[in-house]
Amino acid sequence: MSFKFTKDSQKRLETCDPRLQKIFARVIEVIDCTILEGHRPKNLQDMAFANGNSKVAWPNGKHNKLPSMAVDAAPCPIDWQKREPFVFFAGIVIGIAAEQGVKLRWGGDWDSDRDLKDQIFFDLPHFEILED
């Protein structure tokens, strides 16, 4: 089966670091998904922080850089009530990133210890580049 991004998803992805663009160009070949957000401007970061959807204020978020060092992506069809598709999707994304030599942190496992029960804040669509 062949998947491709919508124009909106592609436009959002283009605001991201080239490494994220390359990773998700491969991800979409494997699994249908959508790009929810790349770069996040100040007004949207302020809103996300105020609503508790982000733990960092502008300009400290990885989404706030241009190009964005973070992307929010979700498997299709999106079912916000089911966690399992996001976990499965994250495994694919992290695996593809590793193949490309990029270390990602996922918002379902912030400490990257593979224990998903020790998190206090879940942001299942969130992936960000970790740089040493």
N, C-alpha and C positions, 0 to 999 in steps of 0.2 A: 504494500500500500504506500502511496506517495502523498506526503503532506506538504503544505507550504503556508507561510505566514500571510495573513491579511495585510493590506496596505498599511493599516493603522499599527499593527504589530511590528511590521518592518520599520516604519517610521520611528517608533519608540526604541527599537533595538539599535537603530543608527545613532542614537544619542549616547550609546554605551561604549566603553573601552573596546578597541578592536579585538582583544582576546575574548571578551564576552560575545561579541558578534560572531566570531569564528566558532566558539563552543555551541551557540544556539543555532548556527547554520547547520551544524551536524545533528543537534538534538532534533530539529524539525524533520530530518530525514528518518528518524527512528520512531518518534512518537508525536502525535498531534498535540500542539500546545499553543498558547497565546502569550504575547508579551504585554503585561499589564502596565508596566512603567519602567523607564530607564532613568534619564535625568529628571530630577524633581526640583522645580524652582522654589524660591523662598516662600511664596504664598502657600504652596501645597505642602511644603515641609512644616511650616508653622501650623497648618491645619492638622497634619498627621501627628505632630507632637502634642498639640492641644487635645486631640481626640484619644491619645494613648496608643495610636497605631505606630508610633515611632518612639524610641527611647532617647533620641538625640535631637537637639535643636539645630536650626540652621546656623552655620554652614558646616556642621560637624558630621553630617550623614554621608555615607558613601554614594548615595543617590545625588547629592548636592554638587558633586564635582562634574566638570564637563571636559572630557567625556565621563560619563557616570561609571563608577567602579562597582556599581550594584545594578541588578535587574530584578524585577518582580515578574515571574512567569508562572503559568499554571497549566496543568494538563487539561485537555478538552475531552469531553464536555466538563465544565467546571461544576463541581458539587461542593459547596462550602461546608456542607454538613458531614462530609466524609473525609477523614484524614488519610486513609490508606492510599488513595491515588496520588496524593502529594508526596508521601513517603516513597512510593515506587518511582515516581517521576524524579525526585531528588537523587535517588540512586543512579538513575540514568545520567542526569546532568553532571553529577560529581564524577562519575566514571569517565564520561567523555572529556571533562576538563582535565582529569588526571592523565588521560592518554595524550592530551595536548600540552602537558607539563604545567598546568595552571592549578593552583590550590584554591578551592572555593570554600567559603563558609556558608552553610545553609541555615535559614531562620527557624528550622525545626530542631536543630542540634547545634546551638551557638558555640559550645565548647568542643565540638567535633569529636566527642568521645564515643559516639554511636549508641549512647544511652539516651533514648528519647523521653525517658520519664523523669529526667533531672532538670528539665527546663521550666522556667517560670514565665517566660514570654515566648509565644509562638508567632512566627511570621512565615508561614509555610510557603508562600510564593517567593520569598526573598533569597537571593544568591549574591554573594559579594566576593570580590577577589581579595585574597589574603596575600600580602607581600611580606617577605621576611625582613 
